[in-house]
Amino acid sequence: MPQTAEPMGARFSAALRTTTWADHEQAESAGYMRAMLAGELPVTAYTDLVAQHYFAYRVLEEAAAAMREDPVAGRFVFDELTRLPALERDLEHLAGADWRERIRPNRATERYCERMREVCFDWPGGFVAHSYTRYLGDLSGGQAIRVAVERTYGFTGGDGVRFYLFPGIPKHREFKDGYRRRLDETGWSAVEQAQVIDEVRVAYRLNTEVLVELGRS
């Protein structure tokens, strides 16, 4: 695994956020996402995004089940974060009862899933890196996406956007603060922290590639 410079002098959660911020910004600035937030895409394009999420979260949540008993990774497995049932309801609303026969992962999503299968099932740091990238993003910028999607497509009552709703987490900020405290308590060495930071950057890059491919379709 490639290594970045070792985090120096800051809590790990702060070093992780600072070191990967440019990668996070690149994902958010993808043309597809800008168009989505601006209300410029048809609902079929949004449905394609939900479908790609479905394939990615299916792997990530399989990894969560596999890592639940791990003494480190298990501290980052939260049932209230589980997204797959919400994605299934969204896809039924968006694509109909036969949605499973109508969706396919794009090539970038396949690469993303392959990477998670490589690192999330037996490396605690890999699972935490991908979990952190996805779920904390859903609780943060994902909420702005939900508002934009509801406004653009007229969704009400949670239909079509249940992926972004976390009924088990009434206070997002408090949950995220607690998650970051757990990151600080992992006891990882500086080398291990650097490996996790590198994997978060990989996760952001793979997410960006998914959005870029969606923008071409």
BATORVO-872304 format. One line per field, with one value per residue: residue number from 1; x, y, z of N, C-alpha, C in turn. Coordinates in Angstrom, 1 decimal. Each point is the difference from the previous one (the first is absolute). Layout:
REM residues N
seq: (NUM	...)
nX: (X	...)
nY: (Y	...)
nZ: (Z	...)
caX: (X	...)
caY: (Y	...)
caZ: (Z	...)
cX: (X	...)
cY: (Y	...)
cZ: (Z	...)
This chain:
REM residues 217
seq: (1	2	3	4	5	6	7	8	9	10	11	12	13	14	15	16	17	18	19	20	21	22	23	24	25	26	27	28	29	30	31	32	33	34	35	36	37	38	39	40	41	42	43	44	45	46	47	48	49	50	51	52	53	54	55	56	57	58	59	60	61	62	63	64	65	66	67	68	69	70	71	72	73	74	75	76	77	78	79	80	81	82	83	84	85	86	87	88	89	90	91	92	93	94	95	96	97	98	99	100	101	102	103	104	105	106	107	108	109	110	111	112	113	114	115	116	117	118	119	120	121	122	123	124	125	126	127	128	129	130	131	132	133	134	135	136	137	138	139	140	141	142	143	144	145	146	147	148	149	150	151	152	153	154	155	156	157	158	159	160	161	162	163	164	165	166	167	168	169	170	171	172	173	174	175	176	177	178	179	180	181	182	183	184	185	186	187	188	189	190	191	192	193	194	195	196	197	198	199	200	201	202	203	204	205	206	207	208	209	210	211	212	213	214	215	216	217)
nX: (0.8	-0.3	1.0	-0.8	0.3	0.7	-1.2	0.1	0.0	-0.8	-1.3	-0.1	-1.2	0.7	1.1	-0.9	-0.7	1.1	0.6	-1.2	0.0	1.2	0.2	-0.4	0.7	1.0	-0.3	-0.1	1.2	-0.2	0.1	-0.1	0.8	0.8	-0.1	0.2	1.0	0.3	-0.4	1.1	-0.2	-0.3	-1.2	0.1	0.6	-1.0	-0.9	0.7	0.0	-1.3	-0.1	0.9	-0.7	-1.1	0.7	0.3	-1.2	-0.4	1.1	-0.2	-1.3	0.4	0.8	-1.0	-0.8	1.0	0.0	-1.3	0.6	0.5	1.0	0.5	-0.1	-0.2	0.9	0.2	-0.5	-0.9	-0.9	0.1	1.1	-0.5	0.5	0.3	-0.7	0.6	1.1	-0.3	-0.4	1.1	0.7	-0.7	0.2	1.3	0.2	-0.8	-1.0	0.3	0.3	0.0	-1.0	-0.2	0.7	1.1	1.1	0.4	0.9	-0.2	-1.3	0.2	0.8	-0.9	-0.9	0.8	0.3	-1.3	-0.2	0.9	-0.5	-1.3	0.3	1.2	-0.1	0.0	1.2	0.0	-0.6	0.7	1.0	-0.5	-0.2	1.1	0.6	-0.6	0.0	1.3	0.3	-0.7	0.6	0.9	0.8	-0.2	0.0	1.0	0.5	-0.4	0.3	1.1	0.1	-0.3	0.8	1.0	-0.2	-0.2	1.0	-0.9	-0.1	1.2	-1.1	0.8	-0.1	-0.6	0.8	-0.5	-1.0	0.3	-1.1	1.0	0.2	-0.7	1.2	0.1	0.1	-0.9	-0.7	0.2	-0.3	-1.0	-0.3	0.2	-0.7	-0.8	0.1	-0.1	-0.9	0.3	0.9	-0.4	1.0	1.0	0.7	-0.7	0.1	1.3	-0.1	-0.6	0.8	1.0	-0.6	-0.1	1.3	0.3	-0.6	0.5	1.2	-0.3	-0.4	1.1	0.7	-0.7	0.1	1.3	0.0	-0.7	0.9	0.6	-0.9)
nY: (-1.2	1.1	0.8	0.9	1.3	-0.4	-0.1	1.3	-0.2	-0.6	0.1	-1.3	0.2	0.9	-0.8	-0.9	0.9	0.5	-1.2	-0.4	1.2	0.2	-1.2	0.4	1.1	-0.8	-0.9	1.0	0.3	-1.3	0.1	-1.3	0.1	0.8	-0.8	-1.0	0.7	0.2	-1.2	-0.3	-1.1	-0.9	-0.4	-0.3	1.2	0.6	-0.7	0.4	1.2	0.0	-0.4	0.9	0.8	-0.5	0.0	1.3	0.3	-0.7	0.4	1.4	-0.3	-0.6	1.0	0.9	-0.9	-0.1	1.4	-0.4	-1.1	0.6	0.0	0.2	-0.8	-1.0	0.9	-0.3	-1.1	0.8	-0.7	1.1	-0.5	-1.2	-0.1	-1.3	-0.2	1.2	-0.4	-1.1	0.7	0.7	-1.1	-0.6	1.1	0.0	-1.3	-0.1	-0.8	0.2	0.9	-1.2	-0.2	1.2	-0.3	0.6	-0.6	1.2	0.2	1.2	-0.3	-0.7	1.0	0.8	-0.9	-0.2	1.3	0.2	-0.9	0.7	1.2	-0.2	-1.1	0.5	1.2	0.1	0.4	-1.0	-0.8	0.5	-0.1	-1.1	-0.5	0.5	-0.4	-1.1	-0.5	0.5	-0.4	-1.1	0.1	0.3	0.0	-1.3	0.7	0.7	-1.2	-0.4	1.2	0.0	-1.3	0.2	1.1	-0.7	-1.1	0.9	-0.7	-0.8	0.2	0.4	-0.1	-1.0	0.3	-1.2	-0.2	1.2	-0.8	0.5	-0.7	-0.9	1.1	0.3	-0.1	0.4	1.3	-0.3	-0.6	1.0	0.8	-0.9	0.0	1.3	0.1	-0.8	0.8	0.9	-0.9	-0.1	0.8	0.4	-0.6	0.8	-1.1	-0.5	1.1	0.0	-1.3	0.3	1.1	-0.7	-0.9	0.9	0.3	-1.3	0.0	1.2	-0.5	-1.1	0.7	0.7	-1.1	-0.4	1.2	-0.1	-1.3	0.3	0.9	-1.1	-0.6)
nZ: (0.0	-0.8	0.3	0.7	0.1	1.1	0.5	0.2	1.3	-0.9	0.5	0.0	0.6	0.7	0.2	0.2	0.7	0.6	0.2	0.2	0.5	-0.6	0.4	1.2	-0.1	-0.4	1.0	0.9	-0.7	0.0	-1.3	0.1	1.1	-0.6	-1.0	0.8	0.7	-1.3	0.2	-0.7	0.8	-1.0	0.4	-1.3	-0.1	0.7	-0.7	-1.0	0.6	0.2	-1.3	-0.3	0.8	-0.6	-1.1	0.2	0.4	-1.0	-0.6	0.3	-0.2	-1.1	-0.3	0.3	-0.6	-0.9	0.1	0.2	0.0	-1.0	0.8	-1.2	-1.1	0.9	0.5	-1.3	0.6	-0.6	0.7	0.7	-0.4	0.2	-1.3	0.0	1.2	0.4	-0.5	0.6	1.0	-0.1	-0.2	0.9	0.7	-0.3	0.1	1.0	0.1	-1.3	1.0	0.6	-0.9	0.4	1.0	-0.3	0.6	0.0	-1.0	0.2	0.0	-1.0	-0.5	0.4	-0.4	-1.1	0.1	0.2	-0.9	-0.6	0.5	-0.2	-0.4	-0.1	-0.4	1.3	-0.3	-0.9	0.9	0.9	-0.8	-0.5	1.2	0.4	-1.1	0.0	1.2	0.3	-1.3	0.2	1.1	-0.9	-1.0	0.4	1.1	-0.6	-0.3	1.2	0.5	-0.8	0.3	1.2	0.0	-0.6	0.7	1.0	0.5	0.5	1.3	-0.5	-0.8	-0.4	1.3	0.2	-1.1	-0.1	0.3	1.2	0.0	-0.1	-0.7	1.0	0.6	-1.2	0.5	1.0	-0.9	-0.9	1.0	0.4	-1.2	-0.1	1.1	-0.6	-1.0	0.9	0.3	-1.3	0.4	-1.2	-0.5	-0.1	-0.1	1.0	0.7	-0.5	0.3	1.1	0.2	-0.4	0.8	0.9	-0.4	0.1	1.2	0.3	-0.4	0.6	1.0	-0.1	-0.2	1.0	0.6	-0.3	0.3	1.1	0.0	-0.4	0.9)
caX: (-0.8	0.8	0.0	0.2	0.8	-0.7	-0.7	0.8	-0.4	-1.5	-0.8	-0.1	-1.2	0.2	1.0	-0.7	-0.9	0.8	0.8	-0.8	-1.0	0.0	-0.7	-1.5	-0.5	0.0	-1.2	-1.1	0.0	-0.2	-1.0	-1.3	-0.5	-0.4	-1.3	-1.0	-0.4	-0.6	-1.3	0.1	0.0	-1.3	-0.1	0.7	1.4	0.1	-0.2	1.3	0.8	-0.5	0.4	1.4	0.1	-0.4	1.0	1.2	-0.4	-0.2	1.3	0.5	-0.7	0.5	1.3	-0.4	-0.4	1.2	0.9	-0.7	0.7	1.4	0.1	0.2	-1.0	-1.4	-0.4	-0.5	-1.2	-1.1	-1.2	-0.8	0.6	-0.3	-0.7	-0.5	-1.4	-0.5	0.3	-1.0	-1.3	0.2	0.0	-1.4	-0.8	0.6	0.1	-1.1	0.1	1.0	1.2	1.2	0.4	0.1	1.2	1.3	1.1	0.9	1.3	0.6	-0.6	0.6	1.3	-0.2	-0.4	1.1	0.9	-0.5	0.1	1.4	0.5	-1.0	-0.5	1.0	0.8	-0.8	0.2	-0.7	-1.4	-0.2	0.2	-1.1	-1.1	0.2	-0.2	-1.4	-1.0	0.0	-0.4	-1.4	-0.5	0.5	-0.4	-1.2	-1.3	-0.2	-0.5	-1.4	-0.8	0.0	-0.8	-1.4	-0.4	0.0	-0.9	-1.3	-0.2	-0.5	-0.2	1.2	0.1	1.1	1.2	0.2	1.4	0.6	-0.7	0.6	-0.9	0.6	1.1	-0.6	0.9	1.1	1.3	0.5	0.4	1.3	1.0	0.3	0.7	1.4	0.6	0.4	1.2	1.1	0.3	0.3	1.4	0.9	1.3	0.0	0.0	-1.4	-0.8	0.3	-0.6	-1.5	-0.2	0.2	-1.2	-1.1	0.2	-0.4	-1.5	-0.4	0.3	-0.9	-1.3	0.0	-0.1	-1.4	-0.7	0.4	-0.6	-1.4	-0.1	0.1	-1.1)
caY: (1.2	1.2	0.7	1.4	0.4	-0.3	1.1	0.5	1.0	0.3	-1.2	-0.8	0.4	1.3	-0.2	-0.8	0.9	1.1	-0.6	-0.5	1.0	0.2	-1.2	0.2	1.1	-0.4	-0.8	0.9	0.9	-0.7	0.6	-0.6	0.4	1.4	0.0	-0.5	1.0	1.2	-0.4	0.0	-1.3	-0.7	-1.0	-1.3	0.1	-0.2	-1.4	-0.6	0.2	-0.9	-1.3	-0.2	-0.1	-1.3	-1.0	0.3	-0.2	-1.5	-0.5	0.6	-0.6	-1.4	0.1	0.3	-1.3	-0.8	0.6	0.5	-0.5	0.5	0.9	1.4	0.4	-0.1	1.2	0.9	-0.6	0.5	-0.4	1.2	0.6	-0.9	0.7	-0.8	0.0	1.2	0.0	-0.9	0.7	1.1	-0.6	-0.4	1.2	0.7	-0.9	-1.0	-1.3	-0.9	0.7	-0.8	-0.4	1.2	0.8	-0.6	0.9	0.5	-0.5	0.7	-0.6	-1.3	0.2	0.5	-1.1	-0.9	0.5	-0.2	-1.4	-0.3	0.5	0.3	-1.3	-0.6	1.1	0.9	1.4	0.1	0.1	1.3	1.0	0.1	0.4	1.4	0.8	-0.1	0.3	1.3	0.9	0.0	0.8	1.4	0.5	-0.7	0.7	1.0	-0.7	-0.4	1.2	0.3	-1.0	0.2	1.2	-0.2	-1.1	0.1	-1.1	0.4	-1.1	-0.9	-0.8	0.3	0.6	-0.6	-0.2	1.1	0.1	-0.8	0.1	-0.4	1.0	1.3	1.1	-0.4	0.5	-0.8	-1.3	0.1	0.2	-1.2	-0.8	0.5	-0.4	-1.4	0.0	0.5	-1.0	-1.3	-0.4	-0.3	0.6	1.1	-0.7	-0.5	1.2	0.5	-0.9	0.3	1.2	-0.4	-0.7	1.0	0.8	-1.0	-0.1	1.2	-0.1	-1.0	0.6	1.1	-0.7	-0.5	1.2	0.4	-0.9	0.3	1.2	-0.4	-0.8)
caZ: (0.0	0.0	1.3	0.0	1.1	1.2	0.7	1.1	1.0	0.2	0.2	-1.3	-0.7	-0.6	-1.0	-1.1	-0.7	-0.7	-1.0	-1.1	-0.4	-1.4	-0.6	0.3	-0.8	-1.4	-0.2	0.0	-1.1	-1.3	-0.8	0.3	1.3	-0.2	-0.8	0.9	1.0	-0.7	-0.6	-1.4	-0.5	0.1	1.1	-0.4	0.4	1.5	0.2	-0.3	1.2	1.1	-0.3	0.2	1.5	0.4	-0.2	0.9	1.4	0.2	0.4	1.2	1.2	0.2	0.8	1.4	0.6	0.2	1.0	1.2	1.2	0.1	1.1	-0.4	-1.0	0.5	0.7	-1.1	-0.6	0.6	-0.7	-0.4	-1.3	-1.1	-1.1	-1.0	-0.1	-0.5	-1.4	-0.7	0.0	-1.0	-1.4	-0.3	-0.3	-1.2	-1.2	-0.1	0.8	-0.6	-0.1	0.1	-1.4	-0.8	0.4	-0.2	0.4	-1.1	0.2	1.1	1.2	0.1	0.6	1.4	0.8	0.1	1.0	1.4	0.2	0.3	1.2	1.1	0.6	0.9	0.5	0.7	-0.5	-1.3	0.2	0.6	-1.1	-0.9	0.8	0.3	-1.2	-0.4	0.9	0.5	-1.1	-0.1	1.1	-0.2	-1.3	-0.5	0.3	-1.0	-1.2	0.2	-0.2	-1.4	-0.7	0.4	-0.7	-1.5	-0.5	0.7	0.9	1.4	0.9	0.0	-1.2	-0.9	0.7	1.3	0.2	0.7	1.3	1.1	1.2	1.3	0.4	0.0	0.1	-0.9	0.4	1.1	-0.5	-0.7	1.0	0.6	-1.0	0.0	1.2	-0.2	-0.8	0.8	1.1	-0.6	0.4	-1.1	-0.1	-1.0	-1.3	-0.3	-0.3	-1.3	-1.0	0.0	-0.7	-1.4	-0.4	-0.1	-1.2	-1.1	0.0	-0.6	-1.5	-0.6	0.0	-1.1	-1.2	-0.2	-0.4	-1.4	-1.0	-0.1	-0.8	-1.4	-0.5)
cX: (0.9	-0.2	0.2	1.0	-0.7	-0.7	0.8	-0.8	-1.5	-0.6	-0.1	-1.2	0.3	1.0	-0.7	-0.8	0.8	0.7	-0.8	-1.0	0.0	-0.6	-1.5	-0.5	-0.1	-1.3	-1.3	-0.2	-0.2	-1.2	-1.4	-0.6	-0.4	-1.4	-1.1	-0.5	-0.7	-1.4	0.0	-0.1	-1.4	0.0	0.6	1.5	0.2	-0.2	1.3	1.0	-0.4	0.4	1.4	0.3	-0.4	1.1	1.2	-0.4	-0.2	1.3	0.5	-0.8	0.2	1.3	-0.3	-0.4	1.2	0.9	-0.6	0.7	1.4	0.2	0.2	-1.2	-1.4	-0.5	-0.6	-1.2	-1.2	-1.3	-0.8	0.6	-0.4	-0.9	-0.7	-1.6	-0.6	0.3	-1.0	-1.4	0.1	-0.1	-1.4	-0.8	0.4	-0.1	-1.1	0.4	1.1	1.4	1.2	0.4	0.4	1.3	1.3	1.0	0.8	1.4	0.8	-0.5	0.6	1.4	-0.1	-0.3	1.1	1.0	-0.5	0.1	1.5	0.4	-0.9	-0.3	1.1	1.0	-0.8	0.1	-0.6	-1.5	-0.3	0.1	-1.2	-1.3	-0.1	-0.4	-1.5	-1.0	0.0	-0.3	-1.5	-0.7	0.3	-0.5	-1.2	-1.3	-0.3	-0.5	-1.4	-0.9	-0.1	-0.9	-1.5	-0.6	-0.2	-1.1	-1.3	-0.2	-0.5	-0.1	1.1	0.1	1.2	1.3	0.2	1.5	0.6	-0.6	0.5	-0.9	0.6	1.1	-0.7	0.9	1.3	1.3	0.5	0.5	1.4	1.1	0.4	0.8	1.5	0.8	0.5	1.2	1.2	0.4	0.4	1.3	0.9	1.3	0.0	0.0	-1.3	-0.9	0.2	-0.6	-1.5	-0.2	0.1	-1.2	-1.2	0.1	-0.3	-1.6	-0.6	0.2	-1.0	-1.4	-0.1	-0.1	-1.4	-0.8	0.4	-0.7	-1.5	-0.2	0.2	-1.1	-1.2)
cY: (1.2	0.7	1.5	0.3	-0.2	1.2	0.5	0.9	0.2	-1.4	-0.6	0.5	1.3	-0.1	-0.7	1.0	1.0	-0.6	-0.4	1.1	0.2	-1.1	0.1	1.0	-0.4	-0.8	0.8	0.9	-0.7	0.6	-0.6	0.5	1.5	0.2	-0.5	1.0	1.2	-0.4	-0.2	-1.4	-0.6	-1.0	-1.3	0.1	-0.2	-1.5	-0.8	0.1	-1.0	-1.5	-0.3	0.0	-1.4	-1.1	0.2	-0.3	-1.5	-0.6	0.5	-0.6	-1.5	0.0	0.3	-1.2	-0.8	0.5	0.4	-0.5	0.4	1.0	1.5	0.4	-0.1	1.2	1.0	-0.6	0.5	-0.4	1.2	0.7	-0.9	0.7	-0.9	-0.1	1.3	0.1	-0.9	0.7	1.1	-0.5	-0.5	1.2	0.6	-0.9	-1.1	-1.3	-0.9	0.7	-0.8	-0.5	1.2	0.7	-0.8	1.0	0.5	-0.5	0.6	-0.6	-1.4	0.0	0.4	-1.2	-1.0	0.5	-0.3	-1.5	-0.3	0.4	0.1	-1.3	-0.6	1.0	1.1	1.4	0.2	0.2	1.4	1.1	0.1	0.3	1.5	0.9	0.0	0.6	1.4	1.0	0.0	0.8	1.5	0.5	-0.7	0.7	1.1	-0.6	-0.4	1.2	0.3	-1.0	0.2	1.2	-0.2	-0.9	0.0	-1.2	0.5	-1.3	-1.0	-0.8	0.5	0.5	-0.7	-0.3	1.1	0.3	-1.0	0.1	-0.4	0.9	1.4	1.2	-0.4	0.5	-0.8	-1.4	0.1	0.4	-1.2	-1.0	0.4	-0.3	-1.5	-0.1	0.4	-1.1	-1.3	-0.5	-0.4	0.8	1.1	-0.7	-0.6	1.1	0.4	-1.0	0.2	1.2	-0.3	-0.7	0.9	0.8	-0.9	0.0	1.2	0.0	-0.9	0.6	1.1	-0.7	-0.5	1.2	0.4	-0.9	0.3	1.3	-0.2	-0.7	0.8)
cZ: (0.0	1.3	-0.3	1.1	1.3	0.6	1.1	0.8	0.2	0.3	-1.4	-0.8	-0.7	-1.2	-1.2	-0.8	-0.8	-1.2	-1.2	-0.6	-1.5	-0.8	0.1	-1.0	-1.5	-0.3	-0.1	-1.2	-1.3	-0.7	0.2	1.2	-0.1	-0.7	0.9	0.9	-0.6	-0.6	-1.4	-0.6	0.1	1.1	-0.3	0.4	1.5	0.3	-0.2	1.2	1.2	-0.3	0.3	1.5	0.5	-0.1	1.0	1.5	0.2	0.4	1.3	1.2	0.2	0.8	1.4	0.7	0.3	1.1	1.3	1.3	0.2	1.1	-0.4	-1.0	0.6	0.7	-1.0	-0.8	0.7	-0.8	-0.5	-1.3	-1.2	-1.0	-1.0	-0.1	-0.6	-1.5	-0.8	-0.1	-1.0	-1.4	-0.4	-0.4	-1.3	-1.2	0.0	0.7	-0.6	-0.1	0.0	-1.4	-0.8	0.3	-0.2	0.6	-1.2	0.3	1.2	1.4	0.2	0.6	1.4	0.8	0.1	1.0	1.4	0.3	0.4	1.4	1.2	0.8	1.0	0.5	0.7	-0.5	-1.3	0.2	0.6	-1.0	-0.9	0.7	0.3	-1.2	-0.4	1.0	0.6	-1.1	-0.1	1.1	-0.1	-1.3	-0.6	0.3	-0.9	-1.3	0.2	-0.2	-1.4	-0.8	0.3	-0.8	-1.5	-0.4	0.7	0.9	1.4	0.8	0.1	-1.3	-0.9	0.6	1.4	0.3	0.9	1.4	1.0	1.2	1.3	0.4	0.0	0.0	-0.8	0.5	1.2	-0.4	-0.6	1.0	0.7	-0.9	0.0	1.3	0.0	-0.9	0.8	1.0	-0.6	0.5	-1.2	0.1	-1.1	-1.4	-0.4	-0.3	-1.4	-1.0	-0.1	-0.8	-1.5	-0.6	-0.2	-1.3	-1.2	-0.1	-0.7	-1.5	-0.7	-0.1	-1.1	-1.4	-0.3	-0.5	-1.4	-1.0	-0.1	-0.8	-1.4	-0.6	-0.4)
